[in-house]
Amino acid sequence: MKKIVQFALTSLIFSQIVLAGTEVNKIVCGENVENREVINPSDEFPNSLDRIYCLSSIKTDEAPTTVYHVWYYNGKEIAKVELPVNANSPSYRVWSSKKIIPSFTGDWKLVVEDKDGNVLGKKEFKVVKAEVNTEEEQSENNKSENQEKEE
């Protein structure tokens, strides 16, 4: 009987250790965040966009704690944002953003890390050259074509 009680206590303690922690439910990137939801989510963004926002849904029973959004561009870390998680929740949402310069085309990755640097999740996306074809550009192109014809 004593062994059964010891086994039960050990199992209970072990299950509490396994259940404790912080996890990422999902990561979504888009053009903005409103009301804790991503606007225009995608895996590909034009380089004409001013900022890209990434939102992480965090499940934790360790609050208060901290997670980090680590932004990578073409394999190189370019930003690390500390984000507090203030409540135990099955879906606590945090987000960060990165300003996009038009030359920042290529492969991007957002990695979510816990306070100890453990990777909780990652999201890959691309920034591509924007296909800009505004009325102003079309007008300029037409003027150039007309000038060439006149010459």
N, C-alpha and C positions, 0 to 999 in steps of 0.2 A: 504494500500500500504506500509506503514511504517513497518508493521509486516512482510510482504513478503520480504522486503529488509533486515530486521534484520535476518530473517530465512536463507536467501541466504548467508549472510555474516557469520553467525554462522556455516552453513553447509560447507562453503568453508574453514574456519579456522579449523574445526574439521577434514575435509578430509585431510588437510595438515599435521595435527598431526598424523593421522592414517597412512599416506603414509610414513612419515619420519621414519627412523630407519635402523637397520642392521639386515639382515637375512642370514641364511645359505641355499644355494641352494642344496649342496651335500657335503658329506665327503667320501673320498676314501682312503684306506690304501693299501700300497704295499711295494715292495722291494727297490724302489728308486723313485726319481722324476727327469725327464729330460724334458726340454722344457715345463715346467709347466704342465706336465702330469705324472700320476703315472705309474710306470713300474710294471708289474705283479700284478695287483690288486687282493686282496683276502680277505676272512674273516677268514682264517686260515693260520698260518705261522709256519714253523719249528723253533725249538729253536737253530738250527745251523746258522740261519740268524744273521748277525752282527747288523743290524738296521732295524727297521720298520719305514716307513714314512707315515704320514697322511696329505693329502691335503684337504683344505676346500675351496669351491667356495662361496665367500661372495657377497651378494647384499647389497649395502649401498648407502645412499644419505647423510651420516653424515661425510664423509671424511674431514680431516684426523681423524681417530679414531683408536681404538685398540681392538683387540680380543685376546682371550687367548685359547691355546690348553692345556687342563688339562688331563694328562695321569693317568689312574687308573689301578692298577694291583690287581686282586682278591679283588676288592672293596675298596682298599686303594689308596689315592692320592699319586703319587710318583714324579710327575713333573708338573710344570706349566710354559708354555712358552708364553711370550708376543710377539704378532705379530702386527706390524703396518699395517694399511690399509690406503694407501695414496691417493686414488682417488675414487670419486663417480663412481660406476660401477655396472652393472647388474651381473658381474661375475669376481670379483677380487679374485685372487687365492693366498692363503698363505699356508705354510706347515711347519711342524716340524718333528723331528725324535726322536726315543728313542733307545738307545743301548740296545741290548738284551743279557743278560747273560743266558747260557744254563739252569740254574735252574729256569728261569722265565717262566715256563710253567703254563698255566691256562687261566683264563678269563681276558681280557683286555677291556678297554673302553676309547675312546677319547671323551671328552666333549668340545664343543666350547662355550665359554662365551663371553659376551660383556664387555665393560669397567666397567659396574655396577654390574657384576657378574650374570647377567641373562643368563640362558641356551638357546643358539640359536640352538643347534643340538647336536647329539651324535651318535657315531659309536661303536658297539661292535664287538670284534674279539677274536680269540683264538690263543695262542702259544702252540704248541704241540711238544712232543718229536720227534726229527727227526729220520726217518728211514734211518740210515747211513749204507750203504752196499757198501763201496768202494772196489776197487780191492785189495788194501793193506789189508783191514780187511778180505776179502775172502781168500787171500793168507795165512794170519795168522791163520784163522780158519782151512784151509786145512792142514797146518803144524801141528796144534794141533791134528787134527783127525788122521793124519798119525803117529804121535808120539805115540798116544794112541794105535793104531793098532800094532805098533812094540813092544810095551812093554808087 
